[in-house]
Amino acid sequence: MDEVWLPRAVESIVVVMDITNSTVFIPGATSGIGLALALRLQQAGSTVVIGGRRQALLDSLAAEHGLGTVQVDVADADSIQRAASAVLAEHPQLDTLVTMSGIMRNEDLRDPGHIDDALETIQTNLVGTIRLIDAFLPHLLTRPAATVMTVSSGLAFVPLTATPTYSATKAGVHSYTQALRQQLVGTSVSVLELAPPAVKTDLMGGQDFGGMPLDAFVDEVMTIIEAGDAHEVLVQNVQPLRWAERNGNHQQILEMMAGREH
């Protein structure tokens, strides 16, 4: 009989991220969920470095909050490498990466002109996530305990039809995260996935999707991270999307969300 290869099971216990004593890099944290999470981690006692494209905004946030900063464009491979070199030179104790960056754009798939938005979204949300992990994972694997937290979305599980490529990239991030976690079984690196629901931020120009208040979202996220008993950070508001396929109401939720677009 041919030998059958079976993958190792993912460990059921998640290594708890020490939010009081971690050194964290969060690209895409100059506003919204990223900035709110950075400030909460800093308040808990961690050292936090945020990344963004606009140096003036980074300087302002550093002055206001005392955060470390680095300029980075996650759609640019060279920019990611420069940022990684800068962060690791300044913070060799770095033990946590949060791949927060993302863009979200409306697309009419009947118009071939949407392709430019689609490609930029893929480059930022999915390829950017992969490149960030590639840039930092060799270092994180040398740490006694480390964490990679990817950021997907509830739309990874039920897409918003107005933003098809955004939803597809977040589904890709979810799948990539699962594979990464499996490959890192037995290493010092834990892999978490943060899947936000609609949250009131400036994503999509601050359009109102009926999202939950940012402070309430981050409160719940911090509680889940501290508990350390789940690979996926899922607040209550995202549960219906996450489990729609299992619960048999995926199409119903898809159509309900599409109806809100009109």
Buried (B, 14 or more C-beta within 10 A) or exposed (E): EEEEEEEEEEEEEBBBBBBEEBBBBBBBBBBBBBBBBBBBBBEBEBBBBBBBBEEEBBEEBBEEBEBBBBBBBBBBBEBBBBBBEBBBEEBEEBBBBBBBBBBBBBBEEEEEEBEEBBEBBBBBBBBBBBBBBEBBBEBBEEBEBBBBBBBBBBBBBBBBBBBBBBBBBBBBBBEBBBEBBEEBEEEBBBBBBBBBBBBBBEBBEEBEBEBBEBEEBBEBBBEBBBEBEEBBBBBEBBBBBBBBEEEEBBEEBBEEBEEEEE
